[in-house]
Amino acid sequence: MTFCIFRGRDTLPIVTDDTVPIAEIPGSVFLDKTMDPGADLYYSVYSKRWGILSREAASCGPVIVFKEVENVSIEPIEGGLRLIYEKPKGCTRVRIWRKEGTTAAGAGEEVEIAHNGETVIDDYGLKGGVKYHYLFVAEYKNKGRTERSMGSAFSFTTTKFPEPIRDMEIRWNKADGSFTAKWKSKERVVLYSSPRKV
């Protein structure tokens, strides 16, 4: 004896002599790896003996799955981060939230990043040397209702660029004809000099 599994979208499958099952298995456990995300699916399971299907079937449904946003990469750009992701199959849109802080709970405020469905987003106006957490949520439309995935989280720390020196003072030393430059920054500074105007 084997078991024939039939699947229907939005309704129980109609099984006739010509209907082909999505799987015919010898055991009682089946893993469906070909489900369409965001759709209501129904299953009917028939037993098959000597090539003949049973008259009755075990049925279940609706079952719905929501595929998460995967293959996300984050890279630093000047003044922010570039987010690159793949939109899941059957998904109507992807919503992205950002939070600042050392942990996902973070101390910062949650901000939704506005984008027009682009899969490459430049998130500007971020602080340097700060860890940012992003939550990617896939939205699905199903029979007039909006369903959402649980969301997948990713994080990245922005690059801290050195601040420019704007308070430099230069003094001429009369005793030996040299010059002394002073500034308040505690970062490493490279000083250039030239006899001509820069």
MDTraj code that builds the backbone (N, CA, C; nanometers):
import mdtraj as md
import numpy as np

residues = "MET THR PHE CYS ILE PHE ARG GLY ARG ASP THR LEU PRO ILE VAL THR ASP ASP THR VAL PRO ILE ALA GLU ILE PRO GLY SER VAL PHE LEU ASP LYS THR MET ASP PRO GLY ALA ASP LEU TYR TYR SER VAL TYR SER LYS ARG TRP GLY ILE LEU SER ARG GLU ALA ALA SER CYS GLY PRO VAL ILE VAL PHE LYS GLU VAL GLU ASN VAL SER ILE GLU PRO ILE GLU GLY GLY LEU ARG LEU ILE TYR GLU LYS PRO LYS GLY CYS THR ARG VAL ARG ILE TRP ARG LYS GLU GLY THR THR ALA ALA GLY ALA GLY GLU GLU VAL GLU ILE ALA HIS ASN GLY GLU THR VAL ILE ASP ASP TYR GLY LEU LYS GLY GLY VAL LYS TYR HIS TYR LEU PHE VAL ALA GLU TYR LYS ASN LYS GLY ARG THR GLU ARG SER MET GLY SER ALA PHE SER PHE THR THR THR LYS PHE PRO GLU PRO ILE ARG ASP MET GLU ILE ARG TRP ASN LYS ALA ASP GLY SER PHE THR ALA LYS TRP LYS SER LYS GLU ARG VAL VAL LEU TYR SER SER PRO ARG LYS VAL".split()
xyz = np.array([
    [0.0844, -0.1194, 0.0000],
    [0.0000, 0.0000, 0.0000],
    [0.0882, 0.1247, 0.0000],
    [0.0460, 0.2258, -0.0762],
    [0.1140, 0.3553, -0.0774],
    [0.0100, 0.4625, -0.0464],
    [0.0591, 0.5878, -0.0310],
    [-0.0300, 0.6997, -0.0027],
    [-0.0100, 0.8062, -0.1102],
    [-0.1207, 0.8516, -0.1694],
    [-0.1167, 0.9543, -0.2738],
    [-0.1611, 1.0871, -0.2133],
    [-0.0795, 1.1891, -0.2343],
    [-0.1071, 1.3203, -0.1766],
    [-0.1439, 1.4166, -0.2884],
    [-0.2598, 1.4791, -0.2736],
    [-0.3086, 1.5768, -0.3713],
    [-0.3176, 1.7131, -0.3025],
    [-0.2903, 1.8184, -0.3786],
    [-0.2902, 1.9541, -0.3214],
    [-0.3753, 2.0458, -0.4085],
    [-0.4531, 2.1309, -0.3435],
    [-0.5342, 2.2286, -0.4155],
    [-0.5096, 2.3679, -0.3615],
    [-0.5227, 2.4666, -0.4476],
    [-0.5032, 2.6056, -0.4064],
    [-0.6400, 2.6693, -0.3849],
    [-0.6625, 2.7251, -0.2670],
    [-0.7857, 2.7930, -0.2266],
    [-0.9051, 2.6986, -0.2057],
    [-0.8919, 2.5715, -0.2398],
    [-0.9993, 2.4753, -0.2186],
    [-0.9416, 2.3344, -0.2142],
    [-1.0194, 2.2411, -0.1633],
    [-0.9733, 2.1019, -0.1629],
    [-0.9546, 2.0536, -0.3068],
    [-0.8542, 1.9716, -0.3320],
    [-0.8315, 1.9243, -0.4686],
    [-0.9443, 1.8328, -0.5158],
    [-0.9782, 1.8470, -0.6437],
    [-1.0769, 1.7578, -0.7046],
    [-0.9995, 1.6420, -0.7661],
    [-1.0251, 1.5219, -0.7171],
    [-0.9479, 1.4050, -0.7588],
    [-1.0336, 1.3159, -0.8482],
    [-0.9825, 1.2922, -0.9694],
    [-1.0460, 1.1985, -1.0627],
    [-0.9421, 1.0921, -1.0992],
    [-0.9814, 1.0036, -1.1899],
    [-0.8880, 0.8987, -1.2335],
    [-0.7671, 0.9563, -1.3054],
    [-0.7828, 1.0769, -1.3617],
    [-0.6735, 1.1384, -1.4378],
    [-0.5888, 1.2347, -1.3542],
    [-0.6274, 1.2625, -1.2304],
    [-0.5526, 1.3577, -1.1468],
    [-0.4204, 1.2947, -1.1018],
    [-0.3136, 1.3723, -1.1197],
    [-0.1800, 1.3245, -1.0815],
    [-0.1472, 1.3788, -0.9427],
    [-0.1098, 1.2928, -0.8493],
    [-0.0752, 1.3417, -0.7150],
    [0.0581, 1.4171, -0.7167],
    [0.0752, 1.5035, -0.6173],
    [0.2053, 1.5719, -0.6076],
    [0.3114, 1.4772, -0.5540],
    [0.2670, 1.3697, -0.4872],
    [0.3613, 1.2687, -0.4375],
    [0.2872, 1.1393, -0.4083],
    [0.3594, 1.0291, -0.4251],
    [0.3093, 0.8975, -0.3849],
    [0.4183, 0.8356, -0.2994],
    [0.3875, 0.8095, -0.1722],
    [0.4910, 0.7682, -0.0767],
    [0.4521, 0.6381, -0.0081],
    [0.5507, 0.5607, 0.0374],
    [0.5204, 0.4358, 0.1073],
    [0.4913, 0.4569, 0.2559],
    [0.5395, 0.5670, 0.3114],
    [0.5234, 0.5905, 0.4554],
    [0.4128, 0.6892, 0.4864],
    [0.4147, 0.7416, 0.6090],
    [0.3073, 0.8314, 0.6540],
    [0.3567, 0.9728, 0.6846],
    [0.4757, 1.0082, 0.6346],
    [0.5283, 1.1439, 0.6559],
    [0.5688, 1.2004, 0.5205],
    [0.5198, 1.3208, 0.4901],
    [0.5530, 1.3869, 0.3631],
    [0.5909, 1.5310, 0.3907],
    [0.7020, 1.5758, 0.3316],
    [0.7470, 1.7145, 0.3447],
    [0.7274, 1.7830, 0.2108],
    [0.6401, 1.8837, 0.2091],
    [0.6107, 1.9566, 0.0852],
    [0.7089, 2.0724, 0.0709],
    [0.7953, 2.0624, -0.0285],
    [0.8966, 2.1677, -0.0508],
    [0.8616, 2.2561, -0.1692],
    [0.7425, 2.2379, -0.2258],
    [0.7056, 2.3148, -0.3456],
    [0.5841, 2.4038, -0.3212],
    [0.5591, 2.4395, -0.1970],
    [0.4444, 2.5247, -0.1645],
    [0.4652, 2.6659, -0.2164],
    [0.3556, 2.7281, -0.2622],
    [0.3598, 2.8689, -0.3011],
    [0.3383, 2.9537, -0.1764],
    [0.4331, 3.0417, -0.1409],
    [0.4150, 3.1252, -0.0213],
    [0.2962, 3.2197, -0.0377],
    [0.2257, 3.2429, 0.0726],
    [0.1166, 3.3395, 0.0745],
    [-0.0150, 3.2897, 0.0187],
    [-0.0269, 3.1612, -0.0148],
    [-0.1511, 3.1076, -0.0714],
    [-0.2129, 3.0062, 0.0237],
    [-0.3478, 3.0002, 0.0254],
    [-0.4184, 2.8987, 0.1045],
    [-0.4125, 2.7657, 0.0299],
    [-0.3557, 2.6644, 0.0927],
    [-0.3409, 2.5332, 0.0300],
    [-0.4165, 2.4279, 0.1097],
    [-0.4762, 2.3327, 0.0368],
    [-0.5520, 2.2239, 0.0971],
    [-0.4937, 2.0913, 0.0481],
    [-0.4973, 1.9913, 0.1349],
    [-0.4411, 1.8601, 0.1006],
    [-0.5444, 1.7506, 0.1203],
    [-0.5378, 1.6513, 0.0316],
    [-0.6157, 1.5278, 0.0474],
    [-0.5196, 1.4110, 0.0325],
    [-0.5300, 1.3126, 0.1240],
    [-0.4419, 1.1960, 0.1212],
    [-0.5275, 1.0702, 0.1029],
    [-0.4986, 0.9966, -0.0035],
    [-0.5682, 0.8720, -0.0333],
    [-0.4712, 0.7552, -0.0159],
    [-0.5228, 0.6445, 0.0311],
    [-0.4405, 0.5232, 0.0303],
    [-0.4584, 0.4563, -0.1058],
    [-0.3560, 0.3825, -0.1490],
    [-0.3594, 0.3166, -0.2803],
    [-0.3130, 0.1713, -0.2629],
    [-0.3988, 0.0790, -0.3044],
    [-0.3648, -0.0625, -0.2918],
    [-0.3974, -0.1306, -0.4242],
    [-0.3035, -0.2087, -0.4739],
    [-0.3189, -0.2785, -0.6022],
    [-0.3535, -0.1801, -0.7147],
    [-0.2968, -0.0546, -0.7034],
    [-0.3201, 0.0453, -0.8090],
    [-0.4542, 0.1139, -0.8014],
    [-0.5317, 0.0892, -0.6947],
    [-0.6646, 0.1496, -0.6828],
    [-0.6668, 0.2442, -0.5628],
    [-0.7181, 0.3683, -0.5854],
    [-0.7287, 0.4672, -0.4772],
    [-0.8462, 0.4329, -0.3859],
    [-0.8309, 0.4673, -0.2596],
    [-0.9404, 0.4506, -0.1641],
    [-1.0543, 0.5461, -0.1998],
    [-1.1749, 0.5120, -0.1561],
    [-1.2894, 0.5982, -0.1869],
    [-1.2899, 0.7231, -0.0985],
    [-1.2395, 0.7077, 0.0216],
    [-1.2365, 0.8216, 0.1148],
    [-1.0941, 0.8720, 0.1302],
    [-1.0847, 0.9971, 0.1712],
    [-0.9523, 1.0589, 0.1881],
    [-0.9485, 1.1367, 0.3188],
    [-0.8286, 1.1497, 0.3716],
    [-0.8068, 1.2393, 0.4865],
    [-0.7719, 1.3757, 0.4284],
    [-0.8370, 1.4810, 0.4767],
    [-0.8141, 1.6150, 0.4212],
    [-0.7765, 1.7126, 0.5306],
    [-0.7015, 1.8144, 0.4917],
    [-0.6652, 1.9210, 0.5861],
    [-0.6448, 2.0510, 0.5093],
    [-0.6570, 2.1599, 0.5808],
    [-0.6355, 2.2908, 0.5214],
    [-0.7320, 2.3920, 0.5808],
    [-0.7169, 2.5193, 0.5563],
    [-0.6076, 2.5718, 0.4730],
    [-0.4755, 2.5781, 0.5484],
    [-0.3688, 2.5631, 0.4717],
    [-0.2325, 2.5773, 0.5238],
    [-0.1678, 2.6902, 0.4456],
    [-0.0974, 2.7773, 0.5154],
    [-0.0320, 2.8900, 0.4481],
    [0.1077, 2.9081, 0.5050],
    [0.2042, 2.9355, 0.4183],
    [0.3412, 2.9623, 0.4637],
    [0.3844, 3.0988, 0.4115],
    [0.4728, 3.1615, 0.4855],
    [0.5263, 3.2914, 0.4461],
    [0.6775, 3.2811, 0.4406],
    [0.7319, 3.2946, 0.3228],
    [0.8767, 3.2850, 0.3073],
    [0.9397, 3.4147, 0.3561],
    [1.0487, 3.4003, 0.4309],
    [1.1191, 3.5175, 0.4836],
    [1.2120, 3.5765, 0.3773],
    [1.2500, 3.7011, 0.4006],
    [1.3479, 3.7667, 0.3136],
    [1.4845, 3.7062, 0.3445],
    [1.5498, 3.6552, 0.2410],
    [1.6807, 3.5919, 0.2578],
    [1.7829, 3.6594, 0.1675],
    [1.9047, 3.6112, 0.1757],
    [2.0154, 3.6636, 0.0932],
    [2.0271, 3.8154, 0.1054],
    [2.0293, 3.8633, 0.2299],
    [2.0476, 4.0063, 0.2570],
    [2.1952, 4.0348, 0.2763],
    [2.2441, 4.1387, 0.2103],
    [2.3820, 4.1822, 0.2346],
    [2.3793, 4.3319, 0.2648],
    [2.4663, 4.3722, 0.3562],
    [2.4765, 4.5128, 0.3976],
    [2.6215, 4.5544, 0.3818],
    [2.6428, 4.6687, 0.3169],
    [2.7794, 4.7176, 0.2975],
    [2.7855, 4.8670, 0.3289],
    [2.9017, 4.9134, 0.3793],
    [2.9119, 5.0554, 0.4155],
    [2.9267, 5.1448, 0.2928],
    [2.8640, 5.2600, 0.2990],
    [2.8833, 5.3659, 0.2004],
    [2.9044, 5.4945, 0.2793],
    [2.9503, 5.5982, 0.2139],
    [2.9760, 5.7233, 0.2850],
    [2.8443, 5.7813, 0.3353],
    [2.8347, 5.7986, 0.4654],
    [2.7148, 5.8555, 0.5264],
    [2.6049, 5.7557, 0.5569],
    [2.6328, 5.6255, 0.5407],
    [2.5272, 5.5297, 0.5703],
    [2.5611, 5.3872, 0.5314],
    [2.4566, 5.3115, 0.4961],
    [2.4717, 5.1695, 0.4615],
    [2.3891, 5.1384, 0.3367],
    [2.4386, 5.0449, 0.2566],
    [2.3653, 4.9976, 0.1385],
    [2.3066, 4.8599, 0.1706],
    [2.1742, 4.8464, 0.1546],
    [2.1039, 4.7213, 0.1802],
    [2.0679, 4.6555, 0.0470],
    [2.1032, 4.5288, 0.0329],
    [2.0720, 4.4538, -0.0883],
    [2.0011, 4.3252, -0.0448],
    [1.8851, 4.2958, -0.1053],
    [1.8102, 4.1766, -0.0662],
    [1.7375, 4.1178, -0.1873],
    [1.6875, 3.9947, -0.1698],
    [1.6064, 3.9289, -0.2715],
    [1.4624, 3.9222, -0.2226],
    [1.3710, 3.9643, -0.3079],
    [1.2284, 3.9609, -0.2727],
    [1.1779, 3.8169, -0.2847],
    [1.1114, 3.7634, -0.1806],
    [1.0622, 3.6258, -0.1874],
    [0.9536, 3.6078, -0.2934],
    [0.9426, 3.4860, -0.3450],
    [0.8420, 3.4526, -0.4450],
    [0.7017, 3.4712, -0.3873],
    [0.6131, 3.5334, -0.4630],
    [0.4745, 3.5532, -0.4209],
    [0.4528, 3.6701, -0.3271],
    [0.5588, 3.7341, -0.2859],
    [0.5513, 3.8469, -0.1919],
    [0.5103, 3.9740, -0.2679],
    [0.4169, 4.0518, -0.2110],
    [0.3741, 4.1750, -0.2771],
    [0.4674, 4.2918, -0.2465],
    [0.5216, 4.2955, -0.1263],
    [0.6204, 4.3995, -0.0939],
    [0.7002, 4.3586, 0.0290],
    [0.8150, 4.4240, 0.0452],
    [0.9020, 4.4010, 0.1613],
    [0.9093, 4.5309, 0.2394],
    [0.8824, 4.5207, 0.3692],
    [0.8948, 4.6383, 0.4572],
    [1.0202, 4.6220, 0.5418],
    [1.0888, 4.7342, 0.5635],
    [1.2166, 4.7320, 0.6358],
    [1.2123, 4.8354, 0.7475],
    [1.2484, 4.7901, 0.8685],
    [1.2601, 4.8801, 0.9833],
    [1.4050, 4.8834, 1.0308],
    [1.4459, 5.0000, 1.0819],
    [1.5830, 5.0179, 1.1326],
    [1.5769, 5.0629, 1.2777],
    [1.6735, 5.0091, 1.3571],
    [1.6857, 5.0501, 1.4973],
    [1.8326, 5.0618, 1.5312],
    [1.8644, 5.1616, 1.6092],
    [2.0036, 5.1872, 1.6479],
    [2.0281, 5.1310, 1.7870],
    [2.1460, 5.0731, 1.8083],
    [2.1801, 5.0226, 1.9415],
    [2.2698, 4.9016, 1.9345],
    [2.3265, 4.8644, 2.0494],
    [2.4199, 4.7519, 2.0542],
    [2.3469, 4.6180, 2.0455],
    [2.2169, 4.6147, 2.0809],
    [2.1387, 4.4919, 2.0705],
    [2.0148, 4.5199, 1.9857],
    [1.9463, 4.4134, 1.9444],
    [1.8256, 4.4300, 1.8634],
    [1.7182, 4.5069, 1.9400],
    [1.7174, 4.4923, 2.0758],
    [1.6220, 4.5679, 2.1568],
    [1.6556, 4.7160, 2.1458],
    [1.7877, 4.7456, 2.1496],
    [1.8372, 4.8802, 2.1198],
    [1.7751, 4.9916, 2.2019],
    [1.8430, 5.1046, 2.2036],
    [1.7920, 5.2214, 2.2742],
    [1.7286, 5.3186, 2.1772],
    [1.7604, 5.3019, 2.0491],
    [1.7113, 5.3956, 1.9483],
    [1.5653, 5.3727, 1.9123],
    [1.5154, 5.4617, 1.8301],
    [1.3771, 5.4575, 1.7861],
    [1.3653, 5.3738, 1.6590],
    [1.2559, 5.2993, 1.6467],
    [1.2337, 5.2202, 1.5250],
    [1.1862, 5.3118, 1.4135],
    [1.2501, 5.3013, 1.2982],
    [1.2155, 5.3842, 1.1833],
    [1.1924, 5.2930, 1.0640],
    [1.0795, 5.3112, 0.9959],
    [1.0558, 5.2335, 0.8739],
    [1.1234, 5.3048, 0.7574],
    [1.1969, 5.2285, 0.6779],
    [1.2685, 5.2848, 0.5639],
    [1.1759, 5.2836, 0.4433],
    [1.1477, 5.4027, 0.3912],
    [1.0606, 5.4143, 0.2742],
    [1.1398, 5.3804, 0.1483],
    [1.0816, 5.2921, 0.0671],
    [1.1419, 5.2592, -0.0629],
    [1.0319, 5.2105, -0.1553],
    [1.0528, 5.2227, -0.2831],
    [0.9490, 5.1886, -0.3807],
    [0.9671, 5.0482, -0.4368],
    [0.9997, 4.9540, -0.3510],
    [1.0154, 4.8164, -0.3958],
    [1.1528, 4.7848, -0.4518],
    [1.2455, 4.8824, -0.4438],
    [1.3810, 4.8544, -0.4917],
    [1.4453, 4.7490, -0.4030],
    [1.5309, 4.6671, -0.4632],
    [1.6014, 4.5653, -0.3861],
    [1.7422, 4.6102, -0.3482],
    [1.7801, 4.7315, -0.3899],
    [1.9065, 4.7941, -0.3473],
    [1.8704, 4.9302, -0.2900],
    [1.8960, 4.9498, -0.1611],
    [1.8560, 5.0730, -0.0923],
    [1.9769, 5.1355, -0.0245],
    [1.9976, 5.2649, -0.0456],
    [2.1024, 5.3394, 0.0242],
    [2.0384, 5.4119, 0.1423],
    [2.0745, 5.3706, 0.2613],
    [2.0204, 5.4282, 0.3852],
    [2.1188, 5.5324, 0.4365],
    [2.0913, 5.6590, 0.4056],
    [2.1828, 5.7686, 0.4403],
    [2.1476, 5.8331, 0.5743],
    [2.2372, 5.9215, 0.6192],
    [2.2145, 6.0003, 0.7400],
    [2.2375, 5.9247, 0.8693],
    [2.3239, 5.8220, 0.8642],
    [2.3514, 5.7428, 0.9836],
    [2.4782, 5.7916, 1.0533],
    [2.4870, 5.7634, 1.1829],
    [2.6060, 5.8015, 1.2605],
    [2.7185, 5.7031, 1.2334],
    [2.8410, 5.7534, 1.2382],
    [2.9575, 5.6679, 1.2168],
    [2.9928, 5.5864, 1.3404],
    [3.0361, 5.4608, 1.3197],
    [3.0778, 5.3749, 1.4297],
    [2.9643, 5.3260, 1.5170],
    [2.8417, 5.3205, 1.4623],
    [2.7236, 5.2785, 1.5397],
    [2.6653, 5.1523, 1.4765],
    [2.6177, 5.0589, 1.5607],
    [2.5563, 4.9357, 1.5119],
    [2.4081, 4.9616, 1.4854],
    [2.3642, 4.9248, 1.3648],
    [2.2241, 4.9393, 1.3263],
    [2.1639, 4.8015, 1.2996],
    [2.0388, 4.7827, 1.3456],
    [1.9675, 4.6567, 1.3270],
    [1.8534, 4.6804, 1.2283],
    [1.8377, 4.5867, 1.1353],
    [1.7333, 4.5964, 1.0341],
    [1.6417, 4.4738, 1.0431],
    [1.5113, 4.4988, 1.0331],
    [1.4124, 4.3912, 1.0301],
    [1.3441, 4.3936, 0.8935],
    [1.3544, 4.2822, 0.8199],
    [1.2934, 4.2681, 0.6882],
    [1.1681, 4.1817, 0.7027],
    [1.0531, 4.2365, 0.6644],
    [0.9255, 4.1647, 0.6745],
    [0.8635, 4.1545, 0.5354],
    [0.8307, 4.0319, 0.4946],
    [0.7658, 4.0095, 0.3652],
    [0.6146, 4.0150, 0.3828],
    [0.5467, 4.0911, 0.2966],
    [0.4006, 4.1020, 0.3017],
    [0.3391, 4.0265, 0.1837],
    [0.2277, 3.9573, 0.2125],
    [0.1573, 3.8800, 0.1108],
    [0.0106, 3.9214, 0.1096],
    [-0.0493, 3.9326, -0.0086],
    [-0.1924, 3.9596, -0.0221],
    [-0.2621, 3.8264, -0.0488],
    [-0.3637, 3.7985, 0.0310],
    [-0.4360, 3.6724, 0.0155],
    [-0.5835, 3.6949, 0.0434],
    [-0.6662, 3.6841, -0.0607],
    [-0.8112, 3.6999, -0.0497],
    [-0.8488, 3.8321, 0.0182],
    [-0.7864, 3.9392, -0.0223],
    [-0.8182, 4.0718, 0.0292],
    [-0.7576, 4.1047, 0.1636],
    [-0.6841, 4.0122, 0.2219],
    [-0.6201, 4.0416, 0.3503],
    [-0.4687, 4.0427, 0.3330],
    [-0.4025, 4.1169, 0.4190],
    [-0.2561, 4.1258, 0.4154],
    [-0.1988, 4.0374, 0.5241],
    [-0.1100, 3.9492, 0.4846],
    [-0.0422, 3.8600, 0.5793],
    [0.1058, 3.8954, 0.5788],
    [0.1710, 3.8812, 0.6936],
    [0.3126, 3.9166, 0.7056],
    [0.3946, 3.8015, 0.7616],
    [0.5182, 3.7922, 0.7147],
    [0.6113, 3.6944, 0.7710],
    [0.6565, 3.7428, 0.9088],
    [0.7197, 3.6551, 0.9851],
    [0.7679, 3.6927, 1.1186],
    [0.8781, 3.7975, 1.1100],
    [0.9525, 3.7952, 1.0014],
    [1.0604, 3.8919, 0.9816],
    [1.1960, 3.8329, 1.0112],
    [1.2953, 3.8742, 0.9344],
    [1.4331, 3.8302, 0.9569],
    [1.5188, 3.9523, 0.9878],
    [1.6057, 3.9382, 1.0877],
    [1.6855, 4.0512, 1.1372],
    [1.8304, 4.0403, 1.0926],
    [1.8885, 4.1553, 1.0594],
    [2.0283, 4.1661, 1.0200],
    [2.0854, 4.2920, 1.0836],
    [2.2163, 4.2923, 1.1082],
    [2.2778, 4.4110, 1.1692],
    [2.4129, 4.4403, 1.1051],
    [2.4554, 4.5670, 1.1188],
    [2.5843, 4.6096, 1.0630],
    [2.6272, 4.7367, 1.1357],
    [2.7593, 4.7524, 1.1519],
    [2.8134, 4.8728, 1.2157],
    [2.8689, 4.9654, 1.1086],
    [2.8279, 5.0911, 1.1141],
    [2.8718, 5.1885, 1.0144],
    [3.0200, 5.2223, 1.0339],
    [3.0804, 5.2677, 0.9260],
    [3.2210, 5.3086, 0.9305],
    [3.2302, 5.4476, 0.9915],
    [3.3265, 5.4642, 1.0807],
    [3.3458, 5.5968, 1.1409],
    [3.4544, 5.6696, 1.0643],
    [3.4153, 5.7746, 0.9926],
    [3.5104, 5.8555, 0.9170],
    [3.5661, 5.9653, 1.0075],
    [3.6925, 6.0048, 0.9891],
    [3.7485, 6.1099, 1.0743],
    [3.6820, 6.2451, 1.0492],
    [3.6671, 6.3212, 1.1576],
    [3.6086, 6.4553, 1.1459],
    [3.7139, 6.5510, 1.0903],
    [3.6745, 6.6443, 1.0046],
    [3.7723, 6.7406, 0.9513],
    [3.8187, 6.8380, 1.0597],
    [3.9407, 6.8878, 1.0464],
    [3.9950, 6.9879, 1.1400],
    [3.9486, 7.1253, 1.0937],
    [3.8722, 7.1942, 1.1783],
    [3.8190, 7.3267, 1.1397],
    [3.8657, 7.4387, 1.2343],
    [3.9422, 7.4005, 1.3390],
    [3.9802, 7.5020, 1.4385],
    [4.1322, 7.5188, 1.4486],
    [4.2024, 7.4960, 1.3363],
    [4.3487, 7.5034, 1.3412],
    [4.3957, 7.6507, 1.3487],
    [4.4915, 7.6731, 1.4369],
    [4.5542, 7.8063, 1.4498],
    [4.7022, 7.7911, 1.4188],
    [4.7549, 7.8817, 1.3379],
    [4.8973, 7.8779, 1.3000],
    [4.9660, 8.0053, 1.3515],
    [5.0806, 7.9821, 1.4185],
    [5.1559, 8.0954, 1.4749],
    [5.2995, 8.0920, 1.4213],
    [5.3502, 8.2100, 1.3827],
    [5.4885, 8.2219, 1.3353],
    [5.5806, 8.2439, 1.4548],
    [5.6856, 8.1642, 1.4626],
    [5.7817, 8.1772, 1.5723],
    [5.8948, 8.2699, 1.5277],
    [5.8996, 8.3896, 1.5867],
    [5.9952, 8.4926, 1.5467],
    [6.1399, 8.4510, 1.5717],
    [6.1610, 8.3739, 1.6779],
    [6.2972, 8.3358, 1.7167],
    [6.3688, 8.2561, 1.6086],
    [6.3039, 8.1586, 1.5505],
    [6.3722, 8.0752, 1.4507],
    [6.3039, 8.0738, 1.3145],
    [6.1945, 8.1524, 1.2987],
    [6.1259, 8.1600, 1.1693],
    [6.0386, 8.0395, 1.1374],
    [6.0158, 7.9513, 1.2371],
    [5.9306, 7.8334, 1.2126],
    [5.7846, 7.8683, 1.2417],
    [5.6965, 7.7713, 1.2172],
    [5.5535, 7.7889, 1.2419],
    [5.5047, 7.6804, 1.3385],
    [5.4060, 7.7153, 1.4205],
    [5.3441, 7.6188, 1.5109],
    [5.1948, 7.6128, 1.4808],
    [5.1447, 7.4908, 1.4601],
    [5.0016, 7.4713, 1.4332],
    [4.9377, 7.4037, 1.5538],
    [4.8167, 7.4501, 1.5924],
    [4.7442, 7.3924, 1.7056],
    [4.6004, 7.3642, 1.6653],
    [4.5441, 7.2520, 1.7178],
    [4.4035, 7.2163, 1.6975],
    [4.3578, 7.1324, 1.8156],
    [4.2259, 7.1173, 1.8331],
    [4.1722, 7.0497, 1.9518],
    [4.1457, 6.9006, 1.9318],
    [4.1394, 6.8528, 1.8102],
    [4.1044, 6.7128, 1.7857],
    [4.2053, 6.6175, 1.8489],
    [4.1544, 6.5051, 1.9063],
    [4.2422, 6.4054, 1.9653],
    [4.2667, 6.2883, 1.8700],
    [4.2042, 6.2944, 1.7513],
    [4.2274, 6.1904, 1.6521],
    [4.3636, 6.2108, 1.5872],
    [4.4125, 6.1036, 1.5245],
    [4.5396, 6.1149, 1.4532],
    [4.5212, 6.2112, 1.3358],
    [4.6138, 6.3060, 1.3243],
    [4.6047, 6.4093, 1.2206],
    [4.7305, 6.4075, 1.1355],
    [4.7133, 6.4216, 1.0060],
    [4.8268, 6.4359, 0.9143],
    [4.8292, 6.5815, 0.8701],
    [4.9413, 6.6472, 0.8926],
    [4.9542, 6.7894, 0.8621],
    [5.0389, 6.8063, 0.7371],
    [4.9872, 6.8828, 0.6416],
    [5.0610, 6.9119, 0.5164],
    [5.0940, 7.0603, 0.5136],
    [5.2068, 7.0945, 0.4543],
    [5.2436, 7.2361, 0.4402],
    [5.2944, 7.2592, 0.2988],
    [5.2774, 7.3823, 0.2514],
    [5.3184, 7.4160, 0.1152],
    [5.3476, 7.5653, 0.1074],
    [5.4498, 7.6043, 0.0281],
    [5.4772, 7.7480, 0.0122],
    [5.3707, 7.8187, -0.0726],
    [5.2881, 7.7401, -0.1441],
    [5.1837, 7.7975, -0.2259],
    [5.0479, 7.7745, -0.1610],
    [4.9496, 7.8581, -0.2025],
    [4.8150, 7.8455, -0.1480],
    [4.7538, 7.7123, -0.1929],
    [4.6912, 7.6420, -0.0997],
    [4.6314, 7.5114, -0.1302],
    [4.5118, 7.5316, -0.2225],
])
top = md.Topology()
chain = top.add_chain()
for i, resn in enumerate(residues, 1):
    res = top.add_residue(resn, chain, resSeq=i)
    for name in ("N", "CA", "C"):
        top.add_atom(name, md.element.get_by_symbol(name[0]), res)
traj = md.Trajectory(xyz[None], top)
